Amino acid sequence: MNIPNLLTLLRLVLIPVCVITYYLPFDWAYMTTAVLFTVAAVTDWFDGYLARKWDQTTPFGAFLDPVADKLIVAAALVILVESHHTIWLTIPAVIIIGREIVISALREWMAELGSRSSVAVNNLGKIKTTVQMIAIVVLLSQAPGTLLSTVGLVSLQVASVLTLWSMIVYLKAAWGDLKPKAS
């Protein structure tokens, strides 16, 4: 066990803490949840940086890091869908969660074929993740229906467009290995 892996585990521990905090009947619950989610998002960047800098990458970390990322985003989106009750948040949430499932399966499939590098993380994926994280933090920090939550909602819609775009880029990169071979 090393510090980068402990940071990834911290992200997993923060999932139920964020969910519980969001539903607390206090004025500070939304902002506290947003801060906790931000800590989790920062550990995502920091654990990878430290693992590379200190040469502490491990198979356990390589497996758990993307799982922790997807779980905390999915948990945040689920509680936001439940509390906002709007199709304008539900559709982007379904797109984002669905894309994560598709790309995870695609990466697994491409790794099996020995072509994982063709679906490696790219700059569009990084931009998508940044916009998505900012949107989620803004939405978590505000009660539904506020002006700032509307800004977060629009940002999440932008993130969902970037999500679809990045998924298309990944699928196009892998298409040669996915399409049926001519007999």
C-alpha positions, -999 to +999 in steps of 0.1 A: +000+000+000+014+034-010+002+070-008-013+071-043-034+040-035-044+054-002-057+086-019-077+064-043-092+045-013-100+079+003-120+087-028-140+055-023-146+063+013-158+098+004-187+084-017-210+074+012-198+105+031-209+128+002-243+110-001-250+112+036-238+148+039-260+159+009-291+147+026-284+163+060-312+188+070-288+217+074-281+248+054-244+239+051-250+204+037-249+213+000-217+233+003-200+207+025-209+180+000-194+201-028-162+206-008-160+168-001-165+161-038-139+186-047-114+169-024-122+136-041-117+152-075-084+167-065-072+133-051-079+118-085-054+141-101-030+140-072-028+102-069-019+097-105+007+125-103+023+110-072+022+075-086+041+086-117+065+110-099+074+085-072+073+055-096+047+039-074+022+027-100+007-006-091-017-030-107-041-024-078-040+013-083-043+010-121-075-011-115-090+009-086-084+045-098-108+045-127-133+025-107-132+051-079-135+080-104-166+065-121-183+055-088-180+090-072-193+107-104-221+082-107-231+086-071-231+124-073-252+124-105-277+100-090-283+122-059-285+153-082-311+136-105-331+126-074-331+161-059-335+182-091-363+163-107-357+176-142-351+159-175-325+186-182-303+170-155-314+134-160-305+132-197-269+145-192-265+122-162-276+091-183-253+102-211-223+106-188-229+074-169-237+055-201-205+067-218-184+056-189-198+021-191-193+020-229-157+034-228-148+011-198-160-019-218-142-007-249-109-002-231-113-037-216-120-052-251-091-033-267-067-044-240-078-080-247-069-074-283-036-057-274-047-023-287-055-005-255-033+025-265-057+033-293-083+043-267-059+059-242-071+091-224-068+122-247-071+159-243-108+160-252-115+134-224-095+157-200-115+187-210-148+168-207-138+156-172-129+191-161-162+206-173-181+177-158-164+180-124-170+218-122-206+213-132-211+186-105-194+208-078-216+237-087-248+216-087-238+199-054-231+233-037-266+248-044-301+240-036-321+231-068-337+261-085-311+287-077-294+308-103-261+292-096-276+257-099-289+267-133-253+276-143-243+242-131-271+226-150-260+243-183-224+233-176-235+197-171-253+198-205-221+211-221-202+183-204-227+158-218-221+171-253-183+168-248-190+133-233-208+122-265-181+138-287-153+120-268-171+087-269-174+091-307-136+098-309-128+067-289-152+045-309-138+058-342-102+051-330-113+015-321-136+009-351-110-011-371-109-036-343-146-036-337-161-039-372-167-074-386-138-088-407-144-095-443-146-132-451 
